[in-house]
Amino acid sequence: MRTLPIAVALMPAAVHAHDGHAHGWSFNYVFLLILLAAAWYGFGWRRLWLNGSRRVSQGASHYAGLLVMVIALHSPLAAISAERVSMHMIQHMLLIVVAAPLLVFASPLPVYLWALPEDLRHGFARWRSRSRGTISGWRALTSPGAAWIVHGIALWAWHLPALYEAALRDSLLHDLEHASFFFSALLFWWAAWSTVRRERGAAGVLLMFTTLMHSGLLGALMTFASTPWYGEYVERARGLGLDGLQDQQLAGLLMWVPMGATYLVGGMLIFALWFRELERRSLRRI
Amino acid sequence: MNREQLEREQERAWSTGPGWRALSAVNQKPMGRRYMLTAFVFFLAGGLLALLMRIQLAVPQNDFLGHQAYNEMFTMHGTTMLFLFAVPMLEGAAIYLLPPMIGARDMAFPRLGAFGYWCYLLGGLLLYCSLFVGMMPDAGWTMYTPLSNSRFSPGSGVDFWLIGITLVEIGSITAAAEIAVTILRCRAPGMSLDRMPLFAWYMLVVAFMILFGFPPLILGDLLLEIERAFDWPFFDPERGGDPLLWQHLFWLFGHPEVYIIFLPAAGMVSTMIATFSRRPIAGYPWLVAAAVGTGFVSFGLWAHHMFTTGIPLMSLSFFSAASMTVAIFAGIQVFAWIATLWLGRPVLTTPLLFVAGFLFLFVIGGLTGVMLAVIPFDWQAHSSYFLVSHFHYVLFGGMVFPLFGAIYYWFPTATGKLMSERLGRWNFWLMFAGFNLTFLPMKVAGMMGMPRRIYTYPRGMWEWENFAATTGAFLMAVSILVFIANFVLGMRNGRPAGLNPWNAATLEWATPQPVPTYNFLSLPVIESRDPLWRDGELATAINDGRGLLAHPWFGLRLGVLTTPVSAQLRRLLVLPQSDFAPLVAALVLAAACVAALLKHWSLTALALAAFLLVMLNWFWRQPHPAPGRAHELRQRTGLEVNDGPPEAAGWWGMWTAIGGLGAMYASLVFAYFYLGMQAEDFPQQGAPPALPLLLAAATLALAAGLAHSRRAMSQLAAGIAGLASMGFTLQAAFAADFSPTETALDAASLTLLGSHALQAFVAAIISLFAFAWQRFKPGYAPERTIVANARAFWQYTLITGLISLCINHFWPSLLS
């Protein structure tokens, strides 16, 4: 198979150094934020543990999510992603369809709250119950339709060459790109996930299906483009002796197929949980 | 009133007058039967074409048919079987079976269903009219460009195909919308989703697949017809088009289509296997999940039909791997069926015989599918008779065998009689032997290199394989004749079926056979997955009129609306009486199609305007009773009449329609960007000036905002603003410096603008209609639904409209 060596060449397991730049780990303020989240969560988790409430699988999921974020943003992967569209795609996919669902599955908000001192916690609860505006605002933002639109816009907009290349040149914009991918994905997975709890699993399944479709169409466009979209990368790839168009095709295919597969898995999982809940309720009704 | 009186009253409420009035029928019994009968006639026609082809191929160097006739036959054979037989037959079966199965009296939108049927019939007839003017389409059922463009297919055969099939597809989509809403909203109280018959689950998935899968093909048809009629080069590589775009749009539809055909049959199989194994189906949740999963996956795999088209090498490995996931979901289903047979005490009746044949053939078809997903093999076997054999095993084995079993199984619901088992066995074994004799040698011929679509072949090659295939085809023809004989004899003097002849668990067997037009004298309340097995009293309760709504108050056709998930009783559904509007609307639409075929554009416009008027008249005559009558109904039945979101069926129908339109719009945007990706300079020069675009966007936003209000005057203003948005969009399109006959991208840009103009027009009409309703029929029941629908349609128009308007003007600045 001729494609296999190409794919292998584009997905280096071993990290090469080139042009004198070492592809090592790199840390910045984002890493501090992740550390802070880890510590905060650990604190709340310990308190809940002492109270007798155990959330081992959720805790594991939360830390796995944070670990994936660290790998995406600070490992050598981050450095290589500056040179290849396909690696950059993997980095984004780690944030969007791995870290975000892991964090949402952990439903970390109560744990974060428990880390707060008691009076602050009560104050928050009082404020939340009193201010109707925040509740309805939050409801509107996490409603399936809104989350779907926000995440869809983030996905498509950042792939426009002008925005994508601007983010490559400016590190602050780049952080903004990652932040909007990550937070809109959090919102999206949160909205989809909570449809199960709100007994609207069908909406969650539809959310997953339509996102599979539109991200797949974007991936298809990327795969079938006859010229590379991002001029910056063509030059960088040429420096490595790679074909920029093939690199982009790989990126498009990664978005089309493996990323689509995660939406399939997510959709099936939501469906299964929702259906199990339906069966339970039916049993109760007889 | 006693039972006999009630039965008479219901019969009167649900009957359609005699003679020519039969054409005004809209309820599911006659419509479902007509669908299936029409589809069966097309099946015979398609089969006849296949026989003629087989005669031609029986011996080498045959001159029974010329190459032209042969091309026309295989084009019409594929087209007939896929578009005019398989999908309509299954939709007809769903329309016929679903209401009695889920405890309803009719579909949610009977008039729409009737309209869909007439569109299908007229579209099919239009396609076959090409036979009489001597211009049958001859470019294959896939209509690949450039073969199908005006240079290589200059006659109007392809136009017949594109326009006729579009009309048929409109019918399919309306039926799908109707099926989806019926399953979600019209189930008997208590039949929560987890208690729903598996056939309904499968049809629910299929309805959504049709809703999202058929629009890309309609778009492709329209673009190709525009290319042929007006020379806009969407698929012409010399002017920036791309023939592969057709293949993308076609297979974006075509891949789901395979499962759209297979899944309903799988639903029938699940039903029959449970009945004849005399136990509940094993792994019900797994089957449901597999159906949903198949629906999901089928939309991600279209590229595996294009392995040999020169798409990037790297994509092949991805799609080869992804194709294997289909085997997971198919495997789950096959094992669940085998497990049910294993755990039960099967009775080998004719229907189960057909199911067994299906299992055998479908597994062979599935395994050859896995072989074809392996790229090196596909490169060898593609476009050979191996492929022809593969898809006949999947489609004939996967759909026709279960269908014949299903006809034997459900025959009593229509006639009250049973078909002969002895003839049934002859039918099955002839068909099974004939099928394998036809298609197994084809695999060998394919392996030996026989390409598909050839009209003859040299001596000394593939001779015995082809002769065997022809013999097998005639055996199958004999089996069909046996079937027809059995059917007619069964209708004439079949053994009386009595109550529930197979001892089945589903509701269509609760009533006297044949099932009465109104399905249930009174509506049941459901408490389990297999109601007739669990609740011995249910049938008598239904038939004695002890359930819901035994009385047809005021001679109305009454049903109920329940919640979509847990099926709690919510509203009274007043169903429409017989009505000629669906037939008239379909006739007018077909007239527009014929005018377009003759390239008589002013006549087309006239017919479309007439269509709009017919539709307005249709919507003006809602089945809902006047306010006073509605009040009385409420007092007698204790149920509110269907109105307003989230309860109204019409509101659900609107969102389903928006889903289908959204799929079509997404395909158009995909086509635009796809052409852009191939273009020399993207974005192109000549974008329309900003001012009219801004005005169009502003009036659009204004209209969408105004439509949000429930006041009548706001709807009027929204309608006017919408018309203004349409006007500014057209102005922008004319001011743009595009040359749509020169480059494909310019043509796509103008198509996007045109699509917004059209959509703003439709939205404006809806708003004006809402205004008129509020002004002249205040207080009439669907008022709130009509206003809510106008609002919903404007929300959708706002989102797509902003994209259409921005795409030409603001895209350049983001690209540079």
Interface residues (C-beta under 8 A of the other chain):
Chain A: M1 R2 T3 L4 I6 A7 L160 P161 A162 L163 E199 R200 A202 V205 M208 F209 L212 M213 H214 G216 L217 A220 L221 T223 F224 A225 S226 T227 Q246 Q249 L250 L253 W256 V257 G260 A261 L264 G267 M268 F271 A272 F275 R276 L278 E279 R281 S282 I286
Chain B: S192 L193 D194 R195 F212 L244 H248 P285 V288 A289 V292 G293 G295 F296 V297 F299 G300 A303 I311 P312 L313 M314 S315 L316 S317 F318 F319 A321 A322 T325 I375 P376 E527 S528 P564 V565 S566 A666 F670 F673 Y674 M677 Q678 S813 L814 L815 S816
